[in-house]
């Protein structure tokens, strides 16, 4: 049996999560040839996890049976054909497909991507219809999953289309939270995508999320610059002076505690990030390289700004170790706990901010 991680998850999470009704956690399995199945096996081998939530795996009993045999696991699960037939206190597997699928660990092919998409779409549908309370997604391979039904750079973009709201990729731990103004776009196109309107939209999302999802009453947000040294007064580009600075001043004038732009090269190394509740980076690698350097294996990818909650681990399919029993499930476990905590925080926020007149009525 796999034990809980060294941070002592029981002590860290159980007090707040066992005292309320268990949430239903939908889980998509990711690329079948990656480490998604191993993450699920290692996490739910420990029966204590079922004290925190009621999980539903969107895949097939044949797939999970194969994984169980391959990893010589004593995992027990309950097969359901209707989501309403889930059983609390058990790991439920919803049969999205019934046919056997050949698993070839570490191999990149469209077949494994096809089933990853079927799992993800089925789980997303359940999330939209409130058959599950939150969604946790195991890693997909962005190339393998491309098809006529899925022409998106990743999970976030698809969810942005399917759910209500405007999405923001938000990488989070207890100590560090990094949001992205742009995410999966080529580096050469970044500057032209960053406008004052987009910046204001992302600041609003991150500000609202910090209040509603993380219980921070007066969030302090740092914003990184676009160019090296934030342009050095126009020597290394005009965008920071012409776009970022005016936009941030206007946002501050509205009463939000938003600061910057800060030069990204020294911001994290100098521990300046510790003075803020969150950091807004301009593009993918500007935010994710320092985040993963400081938090890899503990971080969670949270899709903020939408009306439903989705999280995922902070890593990819890890084809190079798939099937070898070497995958670390800490981030996957943290993704489950984080989704539950955000759901509870959001419930509390909505209750506290409800119109008191309507409440009495």
HUGINOR-V599147 format. One record per residue. SS is DSSP state (H for helix, E for strand, C for the rest). PSI is psi in degrees with one decimal (NA if undefined). OMEGA is omega in whole degrees, 0 to 359 (999 if undefined). Layout:
((SS,PSI,OMEGA) (SS,PSI,OMEGA))
This chain:
((C,135.5,178) (C,130.9,180) (C,159.6,175) (C,154.4,185) (C,166.4,187) (C,-20.7,180) (C,-1.6,181) (C,75.6,184) (H,-34.3,180) (H,-50.3,182) (H,-37.7,185) (H,-35.2,191) (H,-24.1,194) (H,-36.3,185) (H,-46.0,184) (H,-22.7,189) (H,-19.7,183) (H,-17.4,186) (C,-9.7,178) (C,167.8,178) (C,139.1,182) (C,138.3,174) (E,152.9,175) (E,120.7,183) (E,113.3,174) (E,139.6,183) (E,119.3,172) (E,147.4,194) (C,-8.3,180) (C,-164.8,180) (C,126.4,186) (C,-23.7,180) (C,4.0,179) (C,-152.8,187) (C,5.5,183) (H,-47.4,180) (H,-39.4,179) (H,-39.1,178) (H,-42.3,180) (H,-46.0,179) (H,-51.4,184) (H,-34.8,182) (H,-47.6,189) (H,1.1,168) (C,-33.3,179) (C,110.2,185) (H,-20.1,180) (H,-23.5,179) (H,-27.9,181) (H,-9.0,172) (H,-21.4,185) (C,-29.0,187) (E,169.4,171) (E,104.4,184) (E,144.1,171) (E,118.3,177) (E,125.7,180) (E,96.3,183) (E,-119.8,174) (C,154.5,179) (H,-32.4,179) (H,-41.1,179) (H,-47.8,182) (H,-32.3,176) (H,-40.3,176) (H,-46.5,180) (H,-43.2,180) (H,-44.0,179) (H,-42.9,182) (H,-41.8,183) (C,10.1,177) (C,51.5,185) (C,151.0,175) (C,21.2,180) (C,135.8,176) (C,139.9,180) (C,159.9,183) (E,123.8,182) (E,130.5,177) (E,150.9,179) (C,-10.9,173) (C,137.5,184) (H,-30.9,180) (H,-9.4,180) (H,7.0,179) (C,151.6,179) (C,123.1,176) (C,144.5,182) (C,3.3,178) (C,157.0,171) (C,116.6,183) (E,138.8,176) (E,116.8,178) (E,122.7,184) (E,96.9,175) (C,-33.4,173) (C,158.3,182) (C,-23.6,184) (C,150.2,175) (C,144.1,180) (C,131.3,180) (C,122.5,179) (C,124.1,178) (C,87.6,187) (C,132.4,176) (C,-5.8,183) (C,130.0,177) (C,112.0,175) (C,161.3,185) (H,-23.4,181) (H,-46.0,179) (H,-33.3,176) (H,-35.8,180) (H,-43.1,181) (H,-30.3,173) (H,-41.4,180) (H,-41.8,179) (H,-41.6,177) (H,-48.9,184) (H,-44.1,181) (H,-39.6,179) (H,-42.5,179) (H,-38.2,178) (H,-40.1,177) (H,-43.3,178) (H,-36.7,178) (H,-44.8,180) (H,-38.9,184) (C,2.8,179) (C,26.3,172) (C,-22.0,169) (C,153.1,182) (C,-38.2,181) (E,162.6,179) (E,131.9,173) (E,126.0,184) (E,126.4,171) (C,160.9,189) (C,137.3,171) (C,164.3,172) (C,119.2,191) (C,-25.5,178) (C,-45.1,183) (C,-30.7,188) (C,-8.8,182) (C,135.8,180) (C,-177.1,176) (C,-28.3,181) (C,-13.2,184) (C,102.8,179) (C,59.5,183) (C,152.7,178) (C,-15.9,181) (C,-174.5,181) (H,-46.6,189) (H,-44.8,185) (H,-37.0,177) (H,-44.4,180) (H,-34.9,178) (H,-34.3,178) (H,-39.0,189) (H,-26.6,185) (C,170.9,180) (C,145.8,178) (E,-173.9,176) (E,126.7,189) (E,155.2,173) (E,127.4,176) (E,118.9,187) (E,108.0,179) (E,124.0,191) (E,143.2,161) (C,-179.8,176) (C,-31.7,187) (C,-24.2,188) (C,132.9,177) (E,124.2,184) (E,120.2,175) (E,160.8,184) (E,132.8,174) (C,-45.8,172) (C,150.7,181) (C,-86.2,187) (C,68.2,173) (C,152.8,181) (C,148.6,182) (H,-37.9,184) (H,-18.0,183) (H,-1.3,189) (H,-53.0,188) (H,-39.8,183) (H,-19.2,179) (H,-25.2,186) (C,108.9,179) (C,167.1,178) (H,-38.7,180) (H,-43.9,180) (H,-42.7,180) (H,-44.9,179) (H,-39.4,179) (H,-45.7,183) (H,-37.1,176) (H,-41.8,180) (H,-42.2,180) (H,-47.7,183) (H,-37.0,178) (H,-47.3,179) (H,-40.3,180) (H,-41.3,179) (H,-38.0,179) (H,-50.3,188) (H,-41.8,187) (C,-22.2,184) (C,2.4,173) (C,29.3,180) (C,116.9,189) (C,-43.4,183) (C,81.4,188) (C,141.6,172) (E,121.8,186) (E,130.0,174) (E,139.2,180) (E,128.6,179) (E,154.4,179) (C,165.7,179) (C,-48.1,185) (C,163.1,173) (H,136.8,180) (H,30.6,183) (H,36.5,174) (H,-10.1,180) (C,54.5,179) (C,39.2,176) (C,-7.4,180) (C,-35.7,182) (C,46.9,178) (C,150.0,185) (C,-12.1,191) (H,-38.4,182) (H,-39.8,180) (H,-37.7,188) (H,-25.6,183) (H,-57.8,188) (H,-52.1,186) (H,-46.6,177) (H,-39.2,181) (H,-43.9,181) (H,-36.9,177) (H,-43.6,180) (H,-39.3,179) (H,-41.8,177) (H,-38.0,179) (H,-21.7,178) (C,-5.7,175) (C,-0.2,179) (C,143.9,180) (E,80.7,182) (E,128.3,188) (E,151.1,179) (E,-166.5,3) (E,143.9,178) (E,146.3,175) (C,123.2,189) (H,-24.3,188) (H,-30.5,183) (H,-4.4,189) (H,-45.0,183) (C,-39.9,181) (C,-28.9,180) (C,2.7,181) (C,17.7,178) (H,-29.1,182) (H,-24.1,182) (H,-12.9,179) (H,-0.8,186) (C,158.6,176) (C,-25.4,179) (E,160.6,179) (E,134.2,176) (E,113.3,180) (E,154.4,185) (C,-30.3,183) (C,169.4,191) (H,-63.1,187) (H,-27.3,177) (H,-36.4,180) (H,-38.1,188) (H,-28.6,178) (H,-52.6,178) (H,-36.5,180) (H,-48.6,183) (H,-29.1,176) (H,-41.5,183) (H,-24.3,192) (H,9.9,189) (C,134.5,181) (C,-11.3,178) (C,-13.9,186) (C,162.4,180) (E,137.4,174) (E,111.6,181) (E,129.7,176) (E,96.2,182) (E,162.4,172) (E,-4.3,181) (E,165.6,184) (C,-7.2,176) (C,161.7,190) (E,126.6,175) (E,133.9,175) (E,165.9,175) (E,163.4,174) (E,166.0,187) (C,23.8,183) (C,177.7,183) (C,-157.1,186) (C,-19.6,177) (C,51.5,181) (H,-31.5,185) (H,-21.5,178) (H,4.3,184) (C,135.0,177) (C,-1.9,185) (C,-1.7,179) (C,15.6,185) (C,-3.7,185) (C,138.1,178) (C,119.4,184) (C,12.1,181) (H,-48.0,182) (H,-35.3,178) (H,-44.7,177) (H,-42.6,180) (H,-33.9,178) (H,-38.3,178) (H,-49.9,180) (H,-41.8,182) (H,-42.6,178) (H,-42.7,180) (H,-44.7,181) (H,-42.4,180) (H,-41.2,178) (H,-46.4,180) (H,-42.7,179) (H,-40.6,181) (H,-41.1,176) (H,-47.7,182) (H,-42.7,180) (H,-45.9,181) (H,-34.3,177) (H,-42.9,182) (H,-28.9,183) (C,7.6,180) (C,146.4,177) (C,117.5,184) (H,-28.6,178) (H,-42.0,177) (H,-36.1,182) (H,-42.4,179) (H,-36.1,181) (C,NA,999))
